[in-house]
Amino acid sequence: MTIERVVFHLGLHKTGTTSVQNAFDRARAQLAELGAHYIPLEHARRSLTALLIRPHEKERAEARAVFAAMPQRCLLLSDENIIGGLADPLAGQLYPEAEPRIRSLTQILPDAEVHVVIVLRSPQSFFPALYSEYLRHGTFVRFQDYVAGLDLKDFGFRKHFQFAADAGIKAHWHFLPFEADLGGGVPAAYDLLAKLLVGADAPKLGPFPDLRMRASLTAEEMALVVDAGEQMGGSMATAVTRLLASRDTRLGTTPFRPMDASLAEELAARYREDVSWLMRIG
């Protein structure tokens, strides 16, 4: 089948991607009636993600064949792991393969209308949330060690995604903030993806459903995780993190804010400028 439009939702991590994916998964029957298809996450990771993270023509050709076998001409693929992994900061960079991977995936379907959607999050909350998620899956480290290789004082998403302004990349870019007070949010991301996928028929999918979203761990909970890691080892820290994250209620009310207040303020101010600049890229 000839694909007419493909929408790539690439995260970032900890910006409500799971909730958005669950919402579109529930709407698959409605999408089919509108001539569109959401590729379920388990299908994407089984048959596409491994191809999309390798920026070579051989893998692009294989991915092209997978897309051609899809049941509809308009597709949505949502997987934050395409852009990078939770362990990337430990190597000293955030999403170091983002540019070659995105450039490559925009070349897979040269005759299709390609959209790239990326939801950003203010660094002073993004990195602690990324760290908390890493602890659910990786080896225990303290937050300071997790970000030690990153130059946080100089970090900015504009610098990180500067390549999106390259006219040679044949894609429509859509950057959106995670924060509702900046005009974004998870429901806004869902609405944008729906409109890109099915156009004027997007309202037929209804508003973003009221799905449970996993709340960030509190400072009190993170203290328990650190104690578990230091006294009983990394596997115990992982188990405690998973247990706490699975709870419907939080232990404690203090937000986990491991960054220096002045650095957090500086990052927040730069983030607002970066979001404004990136949102102007079409």
C-alpha positions as CSV (number, residue, x, y, z in Angstrom):
1,M,0.0,0.0,0.0
2,T,1.2,3.5,-0.8
3,I,1.6,5.5,2.4
4,E,0.3,9.1,2.1
5,R,1.1,10.5,5.5
6,V,3.2,9.3,8.5
7,V,3.4,11.0,11.9
8,F,6.4,10.2,14.1
9,H,5.8,11.0,17.7
10,L,9.3,10.8,19.3
11,G,8.7,11.7,22.9
12,L,10.6,13.0,24.7
13,H,10.7,10.5,27.6
14,K,8.6,11.5,30.6
15,T,6.3,13.8,28.6
16,G,3.2,11.7,28.8
17,T,4.0,9.4,25.9
18,T,2.6,6.3,27.6
19,S,-0.8,8.0,28.1
20,V,-0.9,9.3,24.6
21,Q,0.0,5.8,23.2
22,N,-2.7,4.2,25.4
23,A,-5.3,6.7,24.2
24,F,-4.6,6.1,20.5
25,D,-4.5,2.4,21.1
26,R,-8.1,2.6,22.5
27,A,-9.1,4.6,19.4
28,R,-7.8,2.2,16.8
29,A,-11.2,1.2,15.6
30,Q,-12.3,4.8,15.1
31,L,-9.0,5.6,13.4
32,A,-9.6,2.7,10.9
33,E,-13.0,4.2,10.0
34,L,-11.2,7.5,9.2
35,G,-8.6,5.8,7.1
36,A,-5.8,6.0,9.6
37,H,-3.8,3.5,11.7
38,Y,-1.9,3.8,15.0
39,I,0.9,1.3,15.1
40,P,0.7,-0.3,18.6
41,L,3.9,0.2,20.7
42,E,4.6,-3.5,21.0
43,H,4.3,-3.9,17.2
44,A,6.5,-0.9,16.6
45,R,9.2,-2.2,19.0
46,R,9.0,-5.7,17.6
47,S,9.2,-4.8,13.9
48,L,10.2,-1.1,13.4
49,T,12.2,0.5,16.2
50,A,15.3,-1.6,15.7
51,L,15.3,-0.6,12.0
52,L,14.6,3.1,12.6
53,I,17.6,3.5,15.0
54,R,20.0,2.3,12.3
55,P,20.5,5.1,9.8
56,H,21.4,3.0,6.8
57,E,19.6,2.3,3.5
58,K,19.4,-1.4,4.2
59,E,17.3,-0.8,7.4
60,R,15.3,2.0,5.7
61,A,14.3,-0.5,2.9
62,E,13.2,-3.0,5.4
63,A,11.2,-0.4,7.3
64,R,9.7,0.8,4.1
65,A,8.4,-2.7,3.5
66,V,6.9,-2.9,7.0
67,F,5.1,0.4,6.4
68,A,3.8,-0.7,3.0
69,A,2.1,-3.7,4.7
70,M,0.1,-1.5,7.1
71,P,-3.7,-1.5,6.7
72,Q,-4.2,2.2,6.1
73,R,-2.5,5.0,4.2
74,C,-2.1,7.4,7.1
75,L,0.0,6.2,10.0
76,L,1.0,7.2,13.5
77,L,4.1,5.7,15.1
78,S,4.9,6.8,18.7
79,D,8.0,5.5,20.4
80,E,10.3,7.7,22.5
81,N,13.1,5.1,22.3
82,I,13.7,5.9,18.7
83,I,15.3,9.2,19.7
84,G,17.5,7.6,22.4
85,G,17.6,5.8,25.7
86,L,17.4,6.5,29.4
87,A,21.0,5.6,29.9
88,D,22.3,8.2,27.4
89,P,23.2,10.8,30.1
90,L,25.6,8.3,31.7
91,A,27.7,8.5,28.5
92,G,27.8,12.3,28.7
93,Q,25.2,13.2,26.1
94,L,21.4,13.4,25.9
95,Y,20.2,11.5,22.8
96,P,23.5,11.6,21.0
97,E,22.0,9.7,18.0
98,A,18.9,11.9,17.6
99,E,20.0,13.8,14.6
100,P,21.2,10.9,12.3
101,R,18.2,8.8,13.4
102,I,15.6,11.5,12.6
103,R,17.3,12.4,9.4
104,S,17.2,8.8,8.4
105,L,13.6,8.1,9.3
106,T,12.4,11.1,7.2
107,Q,13.9,9.5,4.2
108,I,12.1,6.2,4.5
109,L,8.9,7.3,2.7
110,P,10.1,10.0,0.3
111,D,6.7,10.3,-1.4
112,A,4.7,10.6,1.9
113,E,3.8,13.7,3.9
114,V,6.1,13.3,7.0
115,H,5.5,14.9,10.4
116,V,7.9,14.8,13.3
117,V,6.3,15.6,16.7
118,I,8.5,16.2,19.8
119,V,7.2,17.2,23.2
120,L,9.8,19.0,25.3
121,R,10.0,19.4,29.0
122,S,11.7,22.0,31.2
123,P,15.2,20.6,32.1
124,Q,14.9,21.2,35.8
125,S,12.0,18.7,35.9
126,F,12.9,16.7,32.8
127,F,16.3,15.3,34.1
128,P,15.0,14.3,37.5
129,A,12.1,12.5,35.8
130,L,14.4,10.9,33.3
131,Y,16.6,9.8,36.2
132,S,13.7,8.3,38.1
133,E,12.6,6.3,35.1
134,Y,16.2,5.1,34.5
135,L,16.2,3.7,38.1
136,R,13.2,1.6,37.2
137,H,15.2,-0.1,34.5
138,G,18.9,0.4,35.0
139,T,21.7,0.1,37.5
140,F,21.5,2.3,40.6
141,V,23.5,5.6,40.6
142,R,23.0,8.8,42.4
143,F,21.4,11.7,40.5
144,Q,24.7,13.7,40.6
145,D,26.5,10.8,38.9
146,Y,23.7,10.3,36.4
147,V,24.1,13.8,35.0
148,A,27.8,14.3,35.8
149,G,28.9,14.0,32.2
150,L,26.3,16.6,31.0
151,D,27.1,20.3,30.9
152,L,23.8,21.4,32.4
153,K,24.8,25.0,32.8
154,D,25.1,25.2,29.0
155,F,22.2,22.8,28.2
156,G,19.4,23.9,25.9
157,F,17.0,22.2,23.6
158,R,17.5,24.8,20.8
159,K,21.1,23.8,20.6
160,H,20.2,20.1,20.8
161,F,17.6,20.3,17.9
162,Q,19.2,23.0,15.8
163,F,19.3,20.6,12.9
164,A,15.5,20.8,12.6
165,A,15.9,24.1,10.9
166,D,17.8,22.4,8.0
167,A,15.7,22.8,4.9
168,G,17.2,19.7,3.5
169,I,15.2,17.5,5.9
170,K,11.9,16.8,4.2
171,A,9.5,16.8,7.2
172,H,7.1,19.1,9.0
173,W,8.3,19.8,12.5
174,H,6.1,20.2,15.5
175,F,7.7,21.1,18.9
176,L,5.4,21.3,21.8
177,P,6.0,22.0,25.5
178,F,5.0,19.5,28.2
179,E,3.9,22.3,30.4
180,A,0.2,23.4,30.1
181,D,1.1,27.0,31.2
182,L,3.3,27.3,28.1
183,G,0.5,26.2,25.8
184,G,1.2,22.5,25.8
185,G,0.4,19.5,27.9
186,V,-0.5,15.9,27.3
187,P,-4.0,16.6,26.0
188,A,-2.6,19.2,23.6
189,A,-0.1,16.7,22.3
190,Y,-2.9,14.2,21.8
191,D,-5.0,16.8,19.9
192,L,-2.1,17.8,17.7
193,L,-1.3,14.2,16.8
194,A,-4.9,13.5,16.0
195,K,-5.2,16.5,13.8
196,L,-2.0,15.6,11.9
197,L,-3.2,12.1,11.5
198,V,-6.8,12.5,10.4
199,G,-7.2,16.2,9.8
200,A,-10.7,17.7,10.1
201,D,-12.0,14.4,11.3
202,A,-9.9,14.6,14.5
203,P,-12.9,15.8,16.7
204,K,-14.6,12.5,16.0
205,L,-12.0,10.8,18.2
206,G,-13.3,12.8,21.1
207,P,-11.2,14.6,23.7
208,F,-8.1,13.1,25.4
209,P,-9.5,10.4,27.7
210,D,-9.0,10.6,31.5
211,L,-6.2,8.1,31.8
212,R,-4.1,7.6,34.9
213,M,-0.7,9.1,34.5
214,R,2.3,8.0,36.5
215,A,3.3,10.7,38.9
216,S,6.9,11.6,39.6
217,L,8.5,10.2,42.7
218,T,8.7,12.6,45.6
219,A,11.9,13.6,47.5
220,E,10.9,11.3,50.3
221,E,10.5,8.4,48.0
222,M,13.8,9.1,46.3
223,A,15.5,9.1,49.7
224,L,14.2,5.6,50.2
225,V,15.5,4.5,46.8
226,V,19.0,5.9,47.5
227,D,19.1,4.2,50.9
228,A,18.1,0.9,49.3
229,G,20.7,1.3,46.6
230,E,23.5,2.2,49.0
231,Q,22.7,-0.4,51.7
232,M,21.3,-3.3,49.8
233,G,22.6,-2.9,46.2
234,G,21.3,-1.8,42.8
235,S,18.7,-4.5,42.3
236,M,17.0,-3.6,45.6
237,A,16.9,0.1,44.5
238,T,15.3,-0.9,41.2
239,A,12.7,-3.0,43.1
240,V,11.9,-0.2,45.5
241,T,11.6,2.3,42.6
242,R,9.2,0.0,40.7
243,L,7.1,-0.6,43.8
244,L,6.8,3.1,44.6
245,A,6.1,4.0,41.0
246,S,3.2,1.5,40.9
247,R,1.4,3.1,43.8
248,D,-1.6,5.3,43.3
249,T,-0.6,7.5,46.1
250,R,2.7,9.1,46.9
251,L,4.8,8.8,50.1
252,G,5.5,12.4,51.0
253,T,4.7,15.6,49.3
254,T,8.0,17.2,48.7
255,P,8.9,17.4,44.9
256,F,12.2,15.8,44.0
257,R,14.4,18.7,43.0
258,P,18.0,17.7,43.1
259,M,19.3,20.7,41.1
260,D,20.7,23.9,42.6
261,A,18.0,26.5,42.7
262,S,19.9,29.1,40.7
263,L,20.8,26.5,38.0
264,A,17.1,25.4,37.8
265,E,16.0,29.0,37.4
266,E,18.6,29.6,34.6
267,L,17.5,26.4,32.8
268,A,13.8,27.3,33.0
269,A,14.5,30.8,31.5
270,R,16.5,29.3,28.6
271,Y,13.9,26.6,28.1
272,R,11.1,29.2,27.5
273,E,13.3,30.9,24.9
274,D,14.2,27.5,23.3
275,V,10.5,26.4,23.1
276,S,9.5,29.7,21.5
277,W,12.3,29.3,18.8
278,L,11.6,25.7,18.1
279,M,7.9,26.1,17.8
280,R,8.5,28.5,14.9
281,I,10.1,25.8,12.8
282,G,7.4,24.4,10.5
